[in-house]
Amino acid sequence: MPAQPSVHPQLIYNLCRRPDWEAAERLGRYDGSSDDRRDGFIHFSTASQVAESARRHRAGVSDLLLLVVDAGGLDSALRWEPSRGGELFPHLYGSLPVAAVSTIHELPLGPDGLHVFPALS
């Protein structure tokens, strides 16, 4: 198992389809994608994980948004759990308040069908 960081990053990222986010804005909360609801938690990634998550799970999706969230405001509902290769990923057990999203980036598709990401910290 890879070494686990002792300190988790402050910013975490969610890949969200535009219609799902528009519905969340009306409700004041994001309850996750159909995959999230099936799994029982909202999937997040760190800056170093999110492009690979998009490549594996959202390649070719043209209406994708990148939600930037301050992990510090999510309390005990956020858990860091092993996933790909034992690497820890942030999972939110509950709804994401719309107010917790600090930034939203559109993720256009490049000519290779993969998403073009902004610089992430």
N, CA, C and O atoms as CSV, one atom per row, in Angstrom:
chain,resi,resn,atom,element,x,y,z
A,1,MET,N,N,0.858,-1.180,0.000
A,1,MET,CA,C,0.000,0.000,0.000
A,1,MET,C,C,0.897,1.233,0.000
A,1,MET,O,O,1.882,1.266,0.738
A,2,PRO,N,N,0.582,2.262,-0.816
A,2,PRO,CA,C,1.402,3.467,-0.843
A,2,PRO,C,C,1.333,4.216,0.481
A,2,PRO,O,O,0.363,4.109,1.231
A,3,ALA,N,N,2.385,4.972,0.743
A,3,ALA,CA,C,2.397,5.793,1.956
A,3,ALA,C,C,1.246,6.783,1.900
A,3,ALA,O,O,0.956,7.356,0.850
A,4,GLN,N,N,0.598,6.978,3.034
A,4,GLN,CA,C,-0.545,7.877,3.105
A,4,GLN,C,C,-0.095,9.219,3.672
A,4,GLN,O,O,0.680,9.260,4.628
A,5,PRO,N,N,-0.570,10.308,3.096
A,5,PRO,CA,C,-0.183,11.624,3.614
A,5,PRO,C,C,-0.731,11.835,5.021
A,5,PRO,O,O,-1.832,11.389,5.343
A,6,SER,N,N,0.044,12.513,5.845
A,6,SER,CA,C,-0.420,12.783,7.204
A,6,SER,C,C,-1.361,13.981,7.239
A,6,SER,O,O,-2.150,14.129,8.172
A,7,VAL,N,N,-1.277,14.827,6.230
A,7,VAL,CA,C,-2.142,15.999,6.148
A,7,VAL,C,C,-2.859,15.955,4.803
A,7,VAL,O,O,-2.225,15.816,3.757
A,8,HIS,N,N,-4.163,16.073,4.837
A,8,HIS,CA,C,-4.941,16.056,3.603
A,8,HIS,C,C,-4.994,17.460,3.009
A,8,HIS,O,O,-4.960,18.449,3.741
A,9,PRO,N,N,-5.077,17.544,1.678
A,9,PRO,CA,C,-5.161,18.861,1.037
A,9,PRO,C,C,-6.433,19.606,1.442
A,9,PRO,O,O,-7.463,18.998,1.734
A,10,GLN,N,N,-6.337,20.915,1.451
A,10,GLN,CA,C,-7.483,21.743,1.821
A,10,GLN,C,C,-8.537,21.779,0.720
A,10,GLN,O,O,-9.734,21.767,1.007
A,11,LEU,N,N,-8.099,21.823,-0.541
A,11,LEU,CA,C,-9.038,21.885,-1.652
A,11,LEU,C,C,-9.245,20.499,-2.242
A,11,LEU,O,O,-8.294,19.755,-2.478
A,12,ILE,N,N,-10.522,20.167,-2.477
A,12,ILE,CA,C,-10.870,18.918,-3.140
A,12,ILE,C,C,-11.775,19.252,-4.324
A,12,ILE,O,O,-12.327,20.350,-4.407
A,13,TYR,N,N,-11.921,18.290,-5.241
A,13,TYR,CA,C,-12.555,18.560,-6.526
A,13,TYR,C,C,-13.589,17.495,-6.858
A,13,TYR,O,O,-13.388,16.308,-6.602
A,14,ASN,N,N,-14.710,17.948,-7.440
A,14,ASN,CA,C,-15.765,17.053,-7.878
A,14,ASN,C,C,-16.058,17.320,-9.345
A,14,ASN,O,O,-16.083,18.467,-9.789
A,15,LEU,N,N,-16.279,16.243,-10.089
A,15,LEU,CA,C,-16.662,16.328,-11.497
A,15,LEU,C,C,-18.178,16.229,-11.571
A,15,LEU,O,O,-18.754,15.211,-11.188
A,16,CYS,N,N,-18.822,17.269,-12.057
A,16,CYS,CA,C,-20.278,17.365,-12.018
A,16,CYS,C,C,-20.802,17.769,-13.393
A,16,CYS,O,O,-20.264,18.678,-14.026
A,17,ARG,N,N,-21.836,17.101,-13.843
A,17,ARG,CA,C,-22.460,17.499,-15.113
A,17,ARG,C,C,-23.264,18.778,-14.883
A,17,ARG,O,O,-23.869,18.965,-13.828
A,18,ARG,N,N,-23.260,19.638,-15.870
A,18,ARG,CA,C,-23.935,20.935,-15.762
A,18,ARG,C,C,-25.402,20.817,-15.333
A,18,ARG,O,O,-25.810,21.552,-14.434
A,19,PRO,N,N,-26.219,19.931,-15.925
A,19,PRO,CA,C,-27.622,19.854,-15.482
A,19,PRO,C,C,-27.754,19.469,-14.006
A,19,PRO,O,O,-28.655,19.947,-13.318
A,20,ASP,N,N,-26.862,18.609,-13.524
A,20,ASP,CA,C,-26.901,18.227,-12.109
A,20,ASP,C,C,-26.581,19.429,-11.224
A,20,ASP,O,O,-27.196,19.612,-10.173
A,21,TRP,N,N,-25.607,20.259,-11.654
A,21,TRP,CA,C,-25.249,21.434,-10.858
A,21,TRP,C,C,-26.374,22.465,-10.891
A,21,TRP,O,O,-26.667,23.089,-9.871
A,22,GLU,N,N,-27.002,22.648,-12.038
A,22,GLU,CA,C,-28.114,23.595,-12.132
A,22,GLU,C,C,-29.251,23.180,-11.199
A,22,GLU,O,O,-29.878,24.032,-10.570
A,23,ALA,N,N,-29.517,21.889,-11.106
A,23,ALA,CA,C,-30.539,21.390,-10.172
A,23,ALA,C,C,-30.102,21.638,-8.734
A,23,ALA,O,O,-30.918,22.015,-7.893
A,24,ALA,N,N,-28.812,21.427,-8.445
A,24,ALA,CA,C,-28.289,21.655,-7.095
A,24,ALA,C,C,-28.434,23.119,-6.693
A,24,ALA,O,O,-28.770,23.418,-5.547
A,25,GLU,N,N,-28.186,24.022,-7.618
A,25,GLU,CA,C,-28.318,25.451,-7.307
A,25,GLU,C,C,-29.755,25.786,-6.915
A,25,GLU,O,O,-29.978,26.607,-6.025
A,26,ARG,N,N,-30.717,25.167,-7.561
A,26,ARG,CA,C,-32.119,25.408,-7.207
A,26,ARG,C,C,-32.447,24.847,-5.825
A,26,ARG,O,O,-33.227,25.443,-5.082
A,27,LEU,N,N,-31.859,23.711,-5.480
A,27,LEU,CA,C,-32.128,23.055,-4.195
A,27,LEU,C,C,-31.285,23.596,-3.041
A,27,LEU,O,O,-31.667,23.488,-1.876
A,28,GLY,N,N,-30.127,24.181,-3.383
A,28,GLY,CA,C,-29.205,24.640,-2.355
A,28,GLY,C,C,-28.244,23.562,-1.886
A,28,GLY,O,O,-27.463,23.774,-0.959
A,29,ARG,N,N,-28.306,22.392,-2.538
A,29,ARG,CA,C,-27.410,21.293,-2.180
A,29,ARG,C,C,-27.236,20.384,-3.393
A,29,ARG,O,O,-28.109,20.279,-4.254
A,30,TYR,N,N,-26.073,19.730,-3.427
A,30,TYR,CA,C,-25.784,18.755,-4.471
A,30,TYR,C,C,-25.798,17.373,-3.830
A,30,TYR,O,O,-25.026,17.098,-2.910
A,31,ASP,N,N,-26.673,16.513,-4.316
A,31,ASP,CA,C,-26.811,15.174,-3.764
A,31,ASP,C,C,-25.975,14.148,-4.508
A,31,ASP,O,O,-26.027,12.959,-4.193
A,32,GLY,N,N,-25.207,14.592,-5.487
A,32,GLY,CA,C,-24.305,13.710,-6.215
A,32,GLY,C,C,-24.889,13.200,-7.515
A,32,GLY,O,O,-26.074,13.361,-7.807
A,33,SER,N,N,-24.011,12.580,-8.281
A,33,SER,CA,C,-24.406,11.973,-9.551
A,33,SER,C,C,-25.136,10.651,-9.279
A,33,SER,O,O,-25.237,10.215,-8.133
A,34,SER,N,N,-25.634,10.030,-10.329
A,34,SER,CA,C,-26.269,8.716,-10.153
A,34,SER,C,C,-25.247,7.708,-9.627
A,34,SER,O,O,-25.602,6.834,-8.837
A,35,ASP,N,N,-23.987,7.813,-10.050
A,35,ASP,CA,C,-22.934,6.927,-9.526
A,35,ASP,C,C,-22.722,7.172,-8.033
A,35,ASP,O,O,-22.585,6.227,-7.257
A,36,ASP,N,N,-22.697,8.448,-7.635
A,36,ASP,CA,C,-22.528,8.785,-6.218
A,36,ASP,C,C,-23.660,8.201,-5.385
A,36,ASP,O,O,-23.426,7.583,-4.346
A,37,ARG,N,N,-24.866,8.398,-5.842
A,37,ARG,CA,C,-26.019,7.903,-5.091
A,37,ARG,C,C,-25.995,6.379,-4.991
A,37,ARG,O,O,-26.357,5.815,-3.958
A,38,ARG,N,N,-25.569,5.716,-6.063
A,38,ARG,CA,C,-25.437,4.250,-6.036
A,38,ARG,C,C,-24.390,3.814,-5.004
A,38,ARG,O,O,-24.590,2.837,-4.283
A,39,ASP,N,N,-23.272,4.548,-4.941
A,39,ASP,CA,C,-22.170,4.184,-4.042
A,39,ASP,C,C,-22.389,4.636,-2.601
A,39,ASP,O,O,-21.716,4.151,-1.691
A,40,GLY,N,N,-23.328,5.563,-2.385
A,40,GLY,CA,C,-23.637,6.003,-1.027
A,40,GLY,C,C,-22.803,7.173,-0.537
A,40,GLY,O,O,-22.854,7.511,0.645
A,41,PHE,N,N,-22.036,7.797,-1.421
A,41,PHE,CA,C,-21.236,8.969,-1.063
A,41,PHE,C,C,-20.906,9.744,-2.333
A,41,PHE,O,O,-20.982,9.209,-3.438
A,42,ILE,N,N,-20.538,11.016,-2.160
A,42,ILE,CA,C,-20.123,11.852,-3.289
A,42,ILE,C,C,-18.623,11.699,-3.452
A,42,ILE,O,O,-17.859,11.909,-2.510
A,43,HIS,N,N,-18.207,11.331,-4.655
A,43,HIS,CA,C,-16.801,11.131,-4.988
A,43,HIS,C,C,-16.104,12.485,-5.193
A,43,HIS,O,O,-16.595,13.347,-5.922
A,44,PHE,N,N,-14.975,12.648,-4.547
A,44,PHE,CA,C,-14.103,13.797,-4.758
A,44,PHE,C,C,-12.715,13.289,-5.096
A,44,PHE,O,O,-12.414,12.109,-4.919
A,45,SER,N,N,-11.879,14.179,-5.577
A,45,SER,CA,C,-10.482,13.881,-5.858
A,45,SER,C,C,-9.631,15.037,-5.374
A,45,SER,O,O,-10.130,16.138,-5.142
A,46,THR,N,N,-8.344,14.779,-5.224
A,46,THR,CA,C,-7.392,15.852,-4.956
A,46,THR,C,C,-6.943,16.421,-6.300
A,46,THR,O,O,-7.301,15.901,-7.356
A,47,ALA,N,N,-6.161,17.487,-6.246
A,47,ALA,CA,C,-5.649,18.098,-7.476
A,47,ALA,C,C,-4.832,17.098,-8.293
A,47,ALA,O,O,-4.888,17.110,-9.522
A,48,SER,N,N,-4.083,16.244,-7.626
A,48,SER,CA,C,-3.246,15.280,-8.341
A,48,SER,C,C,-4.034,14.075,-8.856
A,48,SER,O,O,-3.511,13.313,-9.670
A,49,GLN,N,N,-5.258,13.885,-8.412
A,49,GLN,CA,C,-6.069,12.729,-8.799
A,49,GLN,C,C,-7.148,13.039,-9.823
A,49,GLN,O,O,-7.589,12.140,-10.539
A,50,VAL,N,N,-7.583,14.290,-9.909
A,50,VAL,CA,C,-8.830,14.597,-10.616
A,50,VAL,C,C,-8.744,14.378,-12.127
A,50,VAL,O,O,-9.722,13.926,-12.723
A,51,ALA,N,N,-7.624,14.676,-12.763
A,51,ALA,CA,C,-7.537,14.473,-14.216
A,51,ALA,C,C,-7.657,12.991,-14.564
A,51,ALA,O,O,-8.310,12.637,-15.546
A,52,GLU,N,N,-7.036,12.129,-13.773
A,52,GLU,CA,C,-7.145,10.683,-14.013
A,52,GLU,C,C,-8.569,10.200,-13.746
A,52,GLU,O,O,-9.068,9.332,-14.462
A,53,SER,N,N,-9.222,10.745,-12.735
A,53,SER,CA,C,-10.624,10.395,-12.478
A,53,SER,C,C,-11.493,10.780,-13.667
A,53,SER,O,O,-12.373,10.018,-14.068
A,54,ALA,N,N,-11.250,11.962,-14.235
A,54,ALA,CA,C,-12.014,12.394,-15.407
A,54,ALA,C,C,-11.745,11.477,-16.594
A,54,ALA,O,O,-12.666,11.101,-17.319
A,55,ARG,N,N,-10.493,11.126,-16.785
A,55,ARG,CA,C,-10.132,10.247,-17.903
A,55,ARG,C,C,-10.814,8.882,-17.761
A,55,ARG,O,O,-11.314,8.334,-18.743
A,56,ARG,N,N,-10.834,8.344,-16.565
A,56,ARG,CA,C,-11.391,7.011,-16.337
A,56,ARG,C,C,-12.917,6.989,-16.350
A,56,ARG,O,O,-13.529,6.045,-16.849
A,57,HIS,N,N,-13.519,8.031,-15.801
A,57,HIS,CA,C,-14.966,7.961,-15.549
A,57,HIS,C,C,-15.816,8.969,-16.318
A,57,HIS,O,O,-17.037,8.820,-16.371
A,58,ARG,N,N,-15.201,9.994,-16.917
A,58,ARG,CA,C,-15.995,11.034,-17.586
A,58,ARG,C,C,-15.453,11.417,-18.970
A,58,ARG,O,O,-15.817,12.466,-19.502
A,59,ALA,N,N,-14.599,10.590,-19.551
A,59,ALA,CA,C,-14.031,10.892,-20.877
A,59,ALA,C,C,-15.159,11.115,-21.880
A,59,ALA,O,O,-16.110,10.336,-21.947
A,60,GLY,N,N,-15.039,12.184,-22.652
A,60,GLY,CA,C,-16.013,12.489,-23.692
A,60,GLY,C,C,-17.267,13.200,-23.219
A,60,GLY,O,O,-18.103,13.571,-24.042
A,61,VAL,N,N,-17.422,13.402,-21.920
A,61,VAL,CA,C,-18.606,14.102,-21.391
A,61,VAL,C,C,-18.425,15.593,-21.662
A,61,VAL,O,O,-17.489,16.215,-21.158
A,62,SER,N,N,-19.325,16.159,-22.459
A,62,SER,CA,C,-19.126,17.529,-22.936
A,62,SER,C,C,-19.653,18.616,-22.008
A,62,SER,O,O,-19.313,19.785,-22.186
A,63,ASP,N,N,-20.460,18.269,-21.040
A,63,ASP,CA,C,-21.065,19.300,-20.180
A,63,ASP,C,C,-20.526,19.230,-18.756
A,63,ASP,O,O,-21.263,19.466,-17.799
A,64,LEU,N,N,-19.252,18.908,-18.614
A,64,LEU,CA,C,-18.666,18.665,-17.304
A,64,LEU,C,C,-18.149,19.949,-16.659
A,64,LEU,O,O,-17.549,20.802,-17.313
A,65,LEU,N,N,-18.401,20.054,-15.358
A,65,LEU,CA,C,-17.896,21.160,-14.547
A,65,LEU,C,C,-16.973,20.591,-13.476
A,65,LEU,O,O,-17.133,19.453,-13.034
A,66,LEU,N,N,-16.022,21.394,-13.075
A,66,LEU,CA,C,-15.139,21.051,-11.976
A,66,LEU,C,C,-15.509,21.929,-10.789
A,66,LEU,O,O,-15.356,23.150,-10.836
A,67,LEU,N,N,-15.997,21.297,-9.725
A,67,LEU,CA,C,-16.363,22.017,-8.506
A,67,LEU,C,C,-15.162,22.012,-7.571
A,67,LEU,O,O,-14.571,20.962,-7.315
A,68,VAL,N,N,-14.805,23.179,-7.065
A,68,VAL,CA,C,-13.699,23.316,-6.121
A,68,VAL,C,C,-14.304,23.563,-4.744
A,68,VAL,O,O,-15.112,24.474,-4.566
A,69,VAL,N,N,-13.904,22.740,-3.769
A,69,VAL,CA,C,-14.516,22.766,-2.433
A,69,VAL,C,C,-13.419,22.818,-1.379
A,69,VAL,O,O,-12.409,22.122,-1.489
A,70,ASP,N,N,-13.619,23.643,-0.361
A,70,ASP,CA,C,-12.734,23.685,0.798
A,70,ASP,C,C,-13.118,22.513,1.703
A,70,ASP,O,O,-14.197,22.496,2.296
A,71,ALA,N,N,-12.217,21.536,1.796
A,71,ALA,CA,C,-12.503,20.327,2.574
A,71,ALA,C,C,-12.704,20.632,4.052
A,71,ALA,O,O,-13.402,19.890,4.743
A,72,GLY,N,N,-12.105,21.710,4.547
A,72,GLY,CA,C,-12.201,22.048,5.957
A,72,GLY,C,C,-13.610,22.367,6.416
A,72,GLY,O,O,-13.904,22.268,7.607
A,73,GLY,N,N,-14.481,22.746,5.504
A,73,GLY,CA,C,-15.840,23.105,5.878
A,73,GLY,C,C,-16.829,21.953,5.833
A,73,GLY,O,O,-18.027,22.169,6.021
A,74,LEU,N,N,-16.359,20.729,5.588
A,74,LEU,CA,C,-17.289,19.608,5.401
A,74,LEU,C,C,-17.406,18.697,6.614
A,74,LEU,O,O,-18.172,17.735,6.573
A,75,ASP,N,N,-16.698,18.957,7.657
A,75,ASP,CA,C,-16.738,18.243,8.943
A,75,ASP,C,C,-16.596,16.735,8.800
A,75,ASP,O,O,-15.955,16.255,7.865
A,76,SER,N,N,-17.183,15.997,9.711
A,76,SER,CA,C,-16.985,14.549,9.786
A,76,SER,C,C,-17.687,13.771,8.672
A,76,SER,O,O,-17.474,12.566,8.538
A,77,ALA,N,N,-18.515,14.436,7.876
A,77,ALA,CA,C,-19.158,13.755,6.749
A,77,ALA,C,C,-18.146,13.441,5.648
A,77,ALA,O,O,-18.415,12.608,4.783
A,78,LEU,N,N,-16.976,14.105,5.672
A,78,LEU,CA,C,-15.926,13.854,4.695
A,78,LEU,C,C,-14.960,12.826,5.265
A,78,LEU,O,O,-14.404,13.001,6.349
A,79,ARG,N,N,-14.775,11.750,4.509
A,79,ARG,CA,C,-13.860,10.688,4.937
A,79,ARG,C,C,-12.851,10.422,3.822
A,79,ARG,O,O,-13.192,10.471,2.641
A,80,TRP,N,N,-11.626,10.145,4.204
A,80,TRP,CA,C,-10.556,9.803,3.263
A,80,TRP,C,C,-10.433,8.290,3.261
A,80,TRP,O,O,-10.053,7.683,4.263
A,81,GLU,N,N,-10.761,7.683,2.117
A,81,GLU,CA,C,-10.819,6.230,2.046
A,81,GLU,C,C,-10.006,5.711,0.863
A,81,GLU,O,O,-9.884,6.389,-0.157
A,82,PRO,N,N,-9.447,4.498,1.003
A,82,PRO,CA,C,-8.649,3.935,-0.086
A,82,PRO,C,C,-9.507,3.601,-1.301
A,82,PRO,O,O,-10.642,3.142,-1.183
A,83,SER,N,N,-8.928,3.847,-2.465
A,83,SER,CA,C,-9.569,3.524,-3.729
A,83,SER,C,C,-8.471,3.026,-4.665
A,83,SER,O,O,-7.732,2.105,-4.315
A,84,ARG,N,N,-8.354,3.629,-5.862
A,84,ARG,CA,C,-7.367,3.201,-6.860
A,84,ARG,C,C,-6.006,2.893,-6.245
A,84,ARG,O,O,-5.338,3.793,-5.735
A,85,GLY,N,N,-5.599,1.657,-6.288
A,85,GLY,CA,C,-4.272,1.282,-5.826
A,85,GLY,C,C,-4.014,1.583,-4.352
A,85,GLY,O,O,-2.858,1.710,-3.946
A,86,GLY,N,N,-5.051,1.697,-3.557
A,86,GLY,CA,C,-4.893,1.994,-2.142
A,86,GLY,C,C,-4.732,3.470,-1.830
A,86,GLY,O,O,-4.608,3.850,-0.665
A,87,GLU,N,N,-4.733,4.309,-2.864
A,87,GLU,CA,C,-4.608,5.756,-2.666
A,87,GLU,C,C,-5.860,6.294,-1.978
A,87,GLU,O,O,-6.971,5.854,-2.277
A,88,LEU,N,N,-5.687,7.239,-1.063
A,88,LEU,CA,C,-6.822,7.819,-0.351
A,88,LEU,C,C,-7.533,8.851,-1.217
A,88,LEU,O,O,-6.906,9.715,-1.831
A,89,PHE,N,N,-8.865,8.739,-1.249
A,89,PHE,CA,C,-9.713,9.692,-1.961
A,89,PHE,C,C,-10.723,10.260,-0.969
A,89,PHE,O,O,-11.161,9.552,-0.062
A,90,PRO,N,N,-11.097,11.531,-1.131
A,90,PRO,CA,C,-12.123,12.112,-0.266
A,90,PRO,C,C,-13.523,11.698,-0.720
A,90,PRO,O,O,-13.864,11.797,-1.899
A,91,HIS,N,N,-14.319,11.235,0.231
A,91,HIS,CA,C,-15.706,10.832,-0.019
A,91,HIS,C,C,-16.604,11.572,0.964
A,91,HIS,O,O,-16.345,11.588,2.167
A,92,LEU,N,N,-17.656,12.181,0.442
A,92,LEU,CA,C,-18.597,12.928,1.282
A,92,LEU,C,C,-19.856,12.101,1.488
A,92,LEU,O,O,-20.570,11.791,0.535
A,93,TYR,N,N,-20.123,11.745,2.750
A,93,TYR,CA,C,-21.311,10.981,3.113
A,93,TYR,C,C,-22.401,11.965,3.521
A,93,TYR,O,O,-22.586,12.262,4.701
A,94,GLY,N,N,-23.105,12.455,2.532
A,94,GLY,CA,C,-24.151,13.445,2.732
A,94,GLY,C,C,-24.171,14.384,1.547
A,94,GLY,O,O,-23.396,14.225,0.604
A,95,SER,N,N,-25.042,15.346,1.597
A,95,SER,CA,C,-25.157,16.324,0.518
A,95,SER,C,C,-24.075,17.385,0.630
A,95,SER,O,O,-23.594,17.695,1.720
A,96,LEU,N,N,-23.707,17.930,-0.510
A,96,LEU,CA,C,-22.748,19.029,-0.568
A,96,LEU,C,C,-23.534,20.336,-0.619
A,96,LEU,O,O,-24.268,20.566,-1.581
A,97,PRO,N,N,-23.401,21.199,0.392
A,97,PRO,CA,C,-24.080,22.498,0.312
A,97,PRO,C,C,-23.513,23.318,-0.854
A,97,PRO,O,O,-22.297,23.381,-1.041
A,98,VAL,N,N,-24.378,23.929,-1.616
A,98,VAL,CA,C,-23.937,24.758,-2.742
A,98,VAL,C,C,-22.959,25.830,-2.257
A,98,VAL,O,O,-22.003,26.160,-2.959
A,99,ALA,N,N,-23.192,26.369,-1.074
A,99,ALA,CA,C,-22.329,27.421,-0.527
A,99,ALA,C,C,-20.908,26.934,-0.250
A,99,ALA,O,O,-20.001,27.754,-0.106
A,100,ALA,N,N,-20.693,25.614,-0.172
A,100,ALA,CA,C,-19.357,25.073,0.085
A,100,ALA,C,C,-18.471,25.091,-1.153
A,100,ALA,O,O,-17.260,24.895,-1.054
A,101,VAL,N,N,-19.068,25.325,-2.316
A,101,VAL,CA,C,-18.315,25.343,-3.573
A,101,VAL,C,C,-17.755,26.743,-3.778
A,101,VAL,O,O,-18.504,27.709,-3.924
A,102,SER,N,N,-16.424,26.839,-3.787
A,102,SER,CA,C,-15.794,28.157,-3.892
A,102,SER,C,C,-15.597,28.600,-5.335
A,102,SER,O,O,-15.629,29.796,-5.625
A,103,THR,N,N,-15.395,27.651,-6.241
A,103,THR,CA,C,-15.125,27.973,-7.643
A,103,THR,C,C,-15.698,26.869,-8.512
A,103,THR,O,O,-15.740,25.703,-8.120
A,104,ILE,N,N,-16.139,27.259,-9.696
A,104,ILE,CA,C,-16.615,26.294,-10.688
A,104,ILE,C,C,-15.888,26.588,-12.000
A,104,ILE,O,O,-15.882,27.720,-12.484
A,105,HIS,N,N,-15.282,25.554,-12.559
A,105,HIS,CA,C,-14.593,25.671,-13.846
A,105,HIS,C,C,-15.312,24.805,-14.869
A,105,HIS,O,O,-15.706,23.679,-14.566
A,106,GLU,N,N,-15.484,25.323,-16.074
A,106,GLU,CA,C,-15.937,24.482,-17.171
A,106,GLU,C,C,-14.751,23.642,-17.613
A,106,GLU,O,O,-13.610,24.103,-17.591
A,107,LEU,N,N,-15.025,22.409,-18.012
A,107,LEU,CA,C,-13.966,21.515,-18.478
A,107,LEU,C,C,-14.220,21.164,-19.947
A,107,LEU,O,O,-14.884,20.172,-20.249
A,108,PRO,N,N,-13.689,21.980,-20.849
A,108,PRO,CA,C,-13.890,21.689,-22.272
A,108,PRO,C,C,-13.134,20.422,-22.668
A,108,PRO,O,O,-12.183,20.005,-22.006
A,109,LEU,N,N,-13.585,19.835,-23.753
A,109,LEU,CA,C,-12.909,18.658,-24.288
A,109,LEU,C,C,-11.816,19.079,-25.250
A,109,LEU,O,O,-12.017,19.960,-26.085
A,110,GLY,N,N,-10.667,18.449,-25.130
A,110,GLY,CA,C,-9.586,18.661,-26.077
A,110,GLY,C,C,-9.799,17.791,-27.300
A,110,GLY,O,O,-10.730,16.985,-27.324
A,111,PRO,N,N,-8.963,17.932,-28.313
A,111,PRO,CA,C,-9.109,17.142,-29.533
A,111,PRO,C,C,-8.981,15.636,-29.296
A,111,PRO,O,O,-9.446,14.838,-30.109
A,112,ASP,N,N,-8.353,15.248,-28.183
A,112,ASP,CA,C,-8.191,13.829,-27.853
A,112,ASP,C,C,-9.379,13.261,-27.082
A,112,ASP,O,O,-9.373,12.085,-26.717
A,113,GLY,N,N,-10.415,14.097,-26.826
A,113,GLY,CA,C,-11.597,13.639,-26.100
A,113,GLY,C,C,-11.442,13.710,-24.594
A,113,GLY,O,O,-12.355,13.346,-23.853
A,114,LEU,N,N,-10.277,14.182,-24.136
A,114,LEU,CA,C,-10.048,14.338,-22.708
A,114,LEU,C,C,-10.283,15.784,-22.288
A,114,LEU,O,O,-10.186,16.696,-23.110
A,115,HIS,N,N,-10.586,15.990,-21.040
A,115,HIS,CA,C,-10.896,17.335,-20.544
A,115,HIS,C,C,-9.642,18.161,-20.367
A,115,HIS,O,O,-8.582,17.658,-19.995
A,116,VAL,N,N,-9.793,19.448,-20.646
A,116,VAL,CA,C,-8.701,20.411,-20.458
A,116,VAL,C,C,-8.929,21.078,-19.098
A,116,VAL,O,O,-9.939,21.750,-18.884
A,117,PHE,N,N,-7.980,20.882,-18.191
A,117,PHE,CA,C,-8.089,21.377,-16.821
A,117,PHE,C,C,-7.372,22.699,-16.653
A,117,PHE,O,O,-6.360,22.957,-17.304
A,118,PRO,N,N,-7.909,23.547,-15.766
A,118,PRO,CA,C,-7.171,24.749,-15.364
A,118,PRO,C,C,-6.021,24.318,-14.450
A,118,PRO,O,O,-5.964,23.169,-14.013
A,119,ALA,N,N,-5.125,25.231,-14.172
A,119,ALA,CA,C,-4.062,24.951,-13.191
A,119,ALA,C,C,-4.716,24.775,-11.824
A,119,ALA,O,O,-5.543,25.590,-11.416
A,120,LEU,N,N,-4.348,23.722,-11.127
A,120,LEU,CA,C,-4.911,23.438,-9.807
A,120,LEU,C,C,-3.801,23.474,-8.767
A,120,LEU,O,O,-2.653,23.125,-9.041
A,121,SER,N,N,-4.176,23.907,-7.563
A,121,SER,CA,C,-3.170,23.936,-6.489
A,121,SER,C,C,-3.298,22.722,-5.606
A,121,SER,O,O,-2.538,22.572,-4.649
